[in-house]
Amino acid sequence: METLRWTVLIHNIPPKPAYFRIKVANRLSGLGAVALKNSVYLLPDSAEARESFIWLAQEVEAGGGKAFVGEATFFGARVAEGIKEMFMAAREQ
């Protein structure tokens, strides 16, 4: 089975102003990112995904939060299939 690579955004957004949290959530949704956990989002790894997450991380930090962008590989067929299923479910919505 091929190993899939993911671009990851981890963020911590201040609770106020509330509109900023909504703005970030809308941008993540527009990118097609899927939440792995609260504040941890994934996109299939690509130059475009990295650029989009880096841009969003800069916006989060300008708004007073913290953000980190990285690359991840998850081990185990079950984990990989679970992540792929999350993306398919998000696409269907």
Phi and psi in radians as a Rosetta constraint file:
Dihedral C 1 N 2 CA 2 C 2 CIRCULARHARMONIC -1.277 0.35
Dihedral N 2 CA 2 C 2 N 3 CIRCULARHARMONIC 2.554 0.35
Dihedral C 2 N 3 CA 3 C 3 CIRCULARHARMONIC -1.571 0.35
Dihedral N 3 CA 3 C 3 N 4 CIRCULARHARMONIC 2.187 0.35
Dihedral C 3 N 4 CA 4 C 4 CIRCULARHARMONIC -1.617 0.35
Dihedral N 4 CA 4 C 4 N 5 CIRCULARHARMONIC 2.445 0.35
Dihedral C 4 N 5 CA 5 C 5 CIRCULARHARMONIC -1.843 0.35
Dihedral N 5 CA 5 C 5 N 6 CIRCULARHARMONIC 2.556 0.35
Dihedral C 5 N 6 CA 6 C 6 CIRCULARHARMONIC -2.239 0.35
Dihedral N 6 CA 6 C 6 N 7 CIRCULARHARMONIC 2.539 0.35
Dihedral C 6 N 7 CA 7 C 7 CIRCULARHARMONIC -1.626 0.35
Dihedral N 7 CA 7 C 7 N 8 CIRCULARHARMONIC 2.320 0.35
Dihedral C 7 N 8 CA 8 C 8 CIRCULARHARMONIC -2.092 0.35
Dihedral N 8 CA 8 C 8 N 9 CIRCULARHARMONIC 2.394 0.35
Dihedral C 8 N 9 CA 9 C 9 CIRCULARHARMONIC -2.081 0.35
Dihedral N 9 CA 9 C 9 N 10 CIRCULARHARMONIC 2.172 0.35
Dihedral C 9 N 10 CA 10 C 10 CIRCULARHARMONIC -2.040 0.35
Dihedral N 10 CA 10 C 10 N 11 CIRCULARHARMONIC 2.200 0.35
Dihedral C 10 N 11 CA 11 C 11 CIRCULARHARMONIC -2.338 0.35
Dihedral N 11 CA 11 C 11 N 12 CIRCULARHARMONIC 2.791 0.35
Dihedral C 11 N 12 CA 12 C 12 CIRCULARHARMONIC -2.383 0.35
Dihedral N 12 CA 12 C 12 N 13 CIRCULARHARMONIC 1.896 0.35
Dihedral C 12 N 13 CA 13 C 13 CIRCULARHARMONIC -1.855 0.35
Dihedral N 13 CA 13 C 13 N 14 CIRCULARHARMONIC 2.371 0.35
Dihedral C 13 N 14 CA 14 C 14 CIRCULARHARMONIC -1.070 0.35
Dihedral N 14 CA 14 C 14 N 15 CIRCULARHARMONIC 2.593 0.35
Dihedral C 14 N 15 CA 15 C 15 CIRCULARHARMONIC -1.147 0.35
Dihedral N 15 CA 15 C 15 N 16 CIRCULARHARMONIC -0.434 0.35
Dihedral C 15 N 16 CA 16 C 16 CIRCULARHARMONIC -2.232 0.35
Dihedral N 16 CA 16 C 16 N 17 CIRCULARHARMONIC 2.457 0.35
Dihedral C 16 N 17 CA 17 C 17 CIRCULARHARMONIC -1.396 0.35
Dihedral N 17 CA 17 C 17 N 18 CIRCULARHARMONIC 2.538 0.35
Dihedral C 17 N 18 CA 18 C 18 CIRCULARHARMONIC -1.085 0.35
Dihedral N 18 CA 18 C 18 N 19 CIRCULARHARMONIC -0.588 0.35
Dihedral C 18 N 19 CA 19 C 19 CIRCULARHARMONIC -1.069 0.35
Dihedral N 19 CA 19 C 19 N 20 CIRCULARHARMONIC -0.506 0.35
Dihedral C 19 N 20 CA 20 C 20 CIRCULARHARMONIC -1.188 0.35
Dihedral N 20 CA 20 C 20 N 21 CIRCULARHARMONIC -0.694 0.35
Dihedral C 20 N 21 CA 21 C 21 CIRCULARHARMONIC -1.077 0.35
Dihedral N 21 CA 21 C 21 N 22 CIRCULARHARMONIC -0.711 0.35
Dihedral C 21 N 22 CA 22 C 22 CIRCULARHARMONIC -1.173 0.35
Dihedral N 22 CA 22 C 22 N 23 CIRCULARHARMONIC -0.698 0.35
Dihedral C 22 N 23 CA 23 C 23 CIRCULARHARMONIC -1.051 0.35
Dihedral N 23 CA 23 C 23 N 24 CIRCULARHARMONIC -0.800 0.35
Dihedral C 23 N 24 CA 24 C 24 CIRCULARHARMONIC -1.136 0.35
Dihedral N 24 CA 24 C 24 N 25 CIRCULARHARMONIC -0.753 0.35
Dihedral C 24 N 25 CA 25 C 25 CIRCULARHARMONIC -1.058 0.35
Dihedral N 25 CA 25 C 25 N 26 CIRCULARHARMONIC -0.715 0.35
Dihedral C 25 N 26 CA 26 C 26 CIRCULARHARMONIC -1.148 0.35
Dihedral N 26 CA 26 C 26 N 27 CIRCULARHARMONIC -0.681 0.35
Dihedral C 26 N 27 CA 27 C 27 CIRCULARHARMONIC -1.137 0.35
Dihedral N 27 CA 27 C 27 N 28 CIRCULARHARMONIC -0.752 0.35
Dihedral C 27 N 28 CA 28 C 28 CIRCULARHARMONIC -1.078 0.35
Dihedral N 28 CA 28 C 28 N 29 CIRCULARHARMONIC -0.737 0.35
Dihedral C 28 N 29 CA 29 C 29 CIRCULARHARMONIC -1.102 0.35
Dihedral N 29 CA 29 C 29 N 30 CIRCULARHARMONIC -0.741 0.35
Dihedral C 29 N 30 CA 30 C 30 CIRCULARHARMONIC -1.107 0.35
Dihedral N 30 CA 30 C 30 N 31 CIRCULARHARMONIC -0.529 0.35
Dihedral C 30 N 31 CA 31 C 31 CIRCULARHARMONIC -1.360 0.35
Dihedral N 31 CA 31 C 31 N 32 CIRCULARHARMONIC -0.290 0.35
Dihedral C 31 N 32 CA 32 C 32 CIRCULARHARMONIC 1.498 0.35
Dihedral N 32 CA 32 C 32 N 33 CIRCULARHARMONIC 0.288 0.35
Dihedral C 32 N 33 CA 33 C 33 CIRCULARHARMONIC -1.233 0.35
Dihedral N 33 CA 33 C 33 N 34 CIRCULARHARMONIC 2.586 0.35
Dihedral C 33 N 34 CA 34 C 34 CIRCULARHARMONIC -2.021 0.35
Dihedral N 34 CA 34 C 34 N 35 CIRCULARHARMONIC 2.397 0.35
Dihedral C 34 N 35 CA 35 C 35 CIRCULARHARMONIC -1.378 0.35
Dihedral N 35 CA 35 C 35 N 36 CIRCULARHARMONIC 2.088 0.35
Dihedral C 35 N 36 CA 36 C 36 CIRCULARHARMONIC -1.385 0.35
Dihedral N 36 CA 36 C 36 N 37 CIRCULARHARMONIC -0.736 0.35
Dihedral C 36 N 37 CA 37 C 37 CIRCULARHARMONIC -2.598 0.35
Dihedral N 37 CA 37 C 37 N 38 CIRCULARHARMONIC 3.043 0.35
Dihedral C 37 N 38 CA 38 C 38 CIRCULARHARMONIC -0.958 0.35
Dihedral N 38 CA 38 C 38 N 39 CIRCULARHARMONIC 2.223 0.35
Dihedral C 38 N 39 CA 39 C 39 CIRCULARHARMONIC 1.216 0.35
Dihedral N 39 CA 39 C 39 N 40 CIRCULARHARMONIC 0.218 0.35
Dihedral C 39 N 40 CA 40 C 40 CIRCULARHARMONIC -2.190 0.35
Dihedral N 40 CA 40 C 40 N 41 CIRCULARHARMONIC 2.001 0.35
Dihedral C 40 N 41 CA 41 C 41 CIRCULARHARMONIC -2.121 0.35
Dihedral N 41 CA 41 C 41 N 42 CIRCULARHARMONIC 2.593 0.35
Dihedral C 41 N 42 CA 42 C 42 CIRCULARHARMONIC -2.180 0.35
Dihedral N 42 CA 42 C 42 N 43 CIRCULARHARMONIC 2.570 0.35
Dihedral C 42 N 43 CA 43 C 43 CIRCULARHARMONIC -2.398 0.35
Dihedral N 43 CA 43 C 43 N 44 CIRCULARHARMONIC 2.598 0.35
Dihedral C 43 N 44 CA 44 C 44 CIRCULARHARMONIC -0.975 0.35
Dihedral N 44 CA 44 C 44 N 45 CIRCULARHARMONIC 2.402 0.35
Dihedral C 44 N 45 CA 45 C 45 CIRCULARHARMONIC -1.128 0.35
Dihedral N 45 CA 45 C 45 N 46 CIRCULARHARMONIC 2.243 0.35
Dihedral C 45 N 46 CA 46 C 46 CIRCULARHARMONIC -2.847 0.35
Dihedral N 46 CA 46 C 46 N 47 CIRCULARHARMONIC 2.884 0.35
Dihedral C 46 N 47 CA 47 C 47 CIRCULARHARMONIC -1.083 0.35
Dihedral N 47 CA 47 C 47 N 48 CIRCULARHARMONIC -0.674 0.35
Dihedral C 47 N 48 CA 48 C 48 CIRCULARHARMONIC -1.142 0.35
Dihedral N 48 CA 48 C 48 N 49 CIRCULARHARMONIC -0.743 0.35
Dihedral C 48 N 49 CA 49 C 49 CIRCULARHARMONIC -1.099 0.35
Dihedral N 49 CA 49 C 49 N 50 CIRCULARHARMONIC -0.781 0.35
Dihedral C 49 N 50 CA 50 C 50 CIRCULARHARMONIC -1.063 0.35
Dihedral N 50 CA 50 C 50 N 51 CIRCULARHARMONIC -0.817 0.35
Dihedral C 50 N 51 CA 51 C 51 CIRCULARHARMONIC -1.071 0.35
Dihedral N 51 CA 51 C 51 N 52 CIRCULARHARMONIC -0.756 0.35
Dihedral C 51 N 52 CA 52 C 52 CIRCULARHARMONIC -1.109 0.35
Dihedral N 52 CA 52 C 52 N 53 CIRCULARHARMONIC -0.777 0.35
Dihedral C 52 N 53 CA 53 C 53 CIRCULARHARMONIC -1.204 0.35
Dihedral N 53 CA 53 C 53 N 54 CIRCULARHARMONIC -0.644 0.35
Dihedral C 53 N 54 CA 54 C 54 CIRCULARHARMONIC -1.116 0.35
Dihedral N 54 CA 54 C 54 N 55 CIRCULARHARMONIC -0.752 0.35
Dihedral C 54 N 55 CA 55 C 55 CIRCULARHARMONIC -1.066 0.35
Dihedral N 55 CA 55 C 55 N 56 CIRCULARHARMONIC -0.793 0.35
Dihedral C 55 N 56 CA 56 C 56 CIRCULARHARMONIC -1.163 0.35
Dihedral N 56 CA 56 C 56 N 57 CIRCULARHARMONIC -0.667 0.35
Dihedral C 56 N 57 CA 57 C 57 CIRCULARHARMONIC -1.061 0.35
Dihedral N 57 CA 57 C 57 N 58 CIRCULARHARMONIC -0.704 0.35
Dihedral C 57 N 58 CA 58 C 58 CIRCULARHARMONIC -1.124 0.35
Dihedral N 58 CA 58 C 58 N 59 CIRCULARHARMONIC -0.668 0.35
Dihedral C 58 N 59 CA 59 C 59 CIRCULARHARMONIC -1.160 0.35
Dihedral N 59 CA 59 C 59 N 60 CIRCULARHARMONIC -0.725 0.35
Dihedral C 59 N 60 CA 60 C 60 CIRCULARHARMONIC -1.066 0.35
Dihedral N 60 CA 60 C 60 N 61 CIRCULARHARMONIC -0.794 0.35
Dihedral C 60 N 61 CA 61 C 61 CIRCULARHARMONIC -1.169 0.35
Dihedral N 61 CA 61 C 61 N 62 CIRCULARHARMONIC -0.622 0.35
Dihedral C 61 N 62 CA 62 C 62 CIRCULARHARMONIC -1.145 0.35
Dihedral N 62 CA 62 C 62 N 63 CIRCULARHARMONIC -0.465 0.35
Dihedral C 62 N 63 CA 63 C 63 CIRCULARHARMONIC -1.529 0.35
Dihedral N 63 CA 63 C 63 N 64 CIRCULARHARMONIC 0.127 0.35
Dihedral C 63 N 64 CA 64 C 64 CIRCULARHARMONIC 1.697 0.35
Dihedral N 64 CA 64 C 64 N 65 CIRCULARHARMONIC 0.090 0.35
Dihedral C 64 N 65 CA 65 C 65 CIRCULARHARMONIC -1.755 0.35
Dihedral N 65 CA 65 C 65 N 66 CIRCULARHARMONIC -2.977 0.35
Dihedral C 65 N 66 CA 66 C 66 CIRCULARHARMONIC -2.178 0.35
Dihedral N 66 CA 66 C 66 N 67 CIRCULARHARMONIC 2.541 0.35
Dihedral C 66 N 67 CA 67 C 67 CIRCULARHARMONIC -2.652 0.35
Dihedral N 67 CA 67 C 67 N 68 CIRCULARHARMONIC 2.538 0.35
Dihedral C 67 N 68 CA 68 C 68 CIRCULARHARMONIC -2.325 0.35
Dihedral N 68 CA 68 C 68 N 69 CIRCULARHARMONIC 2.423 0.35
Dihedral C 68 N 69 CA 69 C 69 CIRCULARHARMONIC -2.099 0.35
Dihedral N 69 CA 69 C 69 N 70 CIRCULARHARMONIC 2.369 0.35
Dihedral C 69 N 70 CA 70 C 70 CIRCULARHARMONIC -2.679 0.35
Dihedral N 70 CA 70 C 70 N 71 CIRCULARHARMONIC -3.033 0.35
Dihedral C 70 N 71 CA 71 C 71 CIRCULARHARMONIC -2.121 0.35
Dihedral N 71 CA 71 C 71 N 72 CIRCULARHARMONIC 2.472 0.35
Dihedral C 71 N 72 CA 72 C 72 CIRCULARHARMONIC -2.392 0.35
Dihedral N 72 CA 72 C 72 N 73 CIRCULARHARMONIC 2.626 0.35
Dihedral C 72 N 73 CA 73 C 73 CIRCULARHARMONIC -2.219 0.35
Dihedral N 73 CA 73 C 73 N 74 CIRCULARHARMONIC 2.259 0.35
Dihedral C 73 N 74 CA 74 C 74 CIRCULARHARMONIC -1.821 0.35
Dihedral N 74 CA 74 C 74 N 75 CIRCULARHARMONIC 2.393 0.35
Dihedral C 74 N 75 CA 75 C 75 CIRCULARHARMONIC -1.706 0.35
Dihedral N 75 CA 75 C 75 N 76 CIRCULARHARMONIC 2.501 0.35
Dihedral C 75 N 76 CA 76 C 76 CIRCULARHARMONIC 1.804 0.35
Dihedral N 76 CA 76 C 76 N 77 CIRCULARHARMONIC 2.286 0.35
Dihedral C 76 N 77 CA 77 C 77 CIRCULARHARMONIC -1.082 0.35
Dihedral N 77 CA 77 C 77 N 78 CIRCULARHARMONIC -0.657 0.35
Dihedral C 77 N 78 CA 78 C 78 CIRCULARHARMONIC -1.115 0.35
Dihedral N 78 CA 78 C 78 N 79 CIRCULARHARMONIC -0.712 0.35
Dihedral C 78 N 79 CA 79 C 79 CIRCULARHARMONIC -1.142 0.35
Dihedral N 79 CA 79 C 79 N 80 CIRCULARHARMONIC -0.833 0.35
Dihedral C 79 N 80 CA 80 C 80 CIRCULARHARMONIC -1.044 0.35
Dihedral N 80 CA 80 C 80 N 81 CIRCULARHARMONIC -0.756 0.35
Dihedral C 80 N 81 CA 81 C 81 CIRCULARHARMONIC -1.139 0.35
Dihedral N 81 CA 81 C 81 N 82 CIRCULARHARMONIC -0.677 0.35
Dihedral C 81 N 82 CA 82 C 82 CIRCULARHARMONIC -1.084 0.35
Dihedral N 82 CA 82 C 82 N 83 CIRCULARHARMONIC -0.723 0.35
Dihedral C 82 N 83 CA 83 C 83 CIRCULARHARMONIC -1.177 0.35
Dihedral N 83 CA 83 C 83 N 84 CIRCULARHARMONIC -0.758 0.35
Dihedral C 83 N 84 CA 84 C 84 CIRCULARHARMONIC -1.061 0.35
Dihedral N 84 CA 84 C 84 N 85 CIRCULARHARMONIC -0.683 0.35
Dihedral C 84 N 85 CA 85 C 85 CIRCULARHARMONIC -1.135 0.35
Dihedral N 85 CA 85 C 85 N 86 CIRCULARHARMONIC -0.639 0.35
Dihedral C 85 N 86 CA 86 C 86 CIRCULARHARMONIC -1.074 0.35
Dihedral N 86 CA 86 C 86 N 87 CIRCULARHARMONIC -0.727 0.35
Dihedral C 86 N 87 CA 87 C 87 CIRCULARHARMONIC -1.159 0.35
Dihedral N 87 CA 87 C 87 N 88 CIRCULARHARMONIC -0.733 0.35
Dihedral C 87 N 88 CA 88 C 88 CIRCULARHARMONIC -1.106 0.35
Dihedral N 88 CA 88 C 88 N 89 CIRCULARHARMONIC -0.743 0.35
Dihedral C 88 N 89 CA 89 C 89 CIRCULARHARMONIC -1.108 0.35
Dihedral N 89 CA 89 C 89 N 90 CIRCULARHARMONIC -0.691 0.35
Dihedral C 89 N 90 CA 90 C 90 CIRCULARHARMONIC -1.152 0.35
Dihedral N 90 CA 90 C 90 N 91 CIRCULARHARMONIC -0.659 0.35
Dihedral C 90 N 91 CA 91 C 91 CIRCULARHARMONIC -1.167 0.35
Dihedral N 91 CA 91 C 91 N 92 CIRCULARHARMONIC -0.582 0.35
Dihedral C 91 N 92 CA 92 C 92 CIRCULARHARMONIC -1.270 0.35
Dihedral N 92 CA 92 C 92 N 93 CIRCULARHARMONIC -0.406 0.35
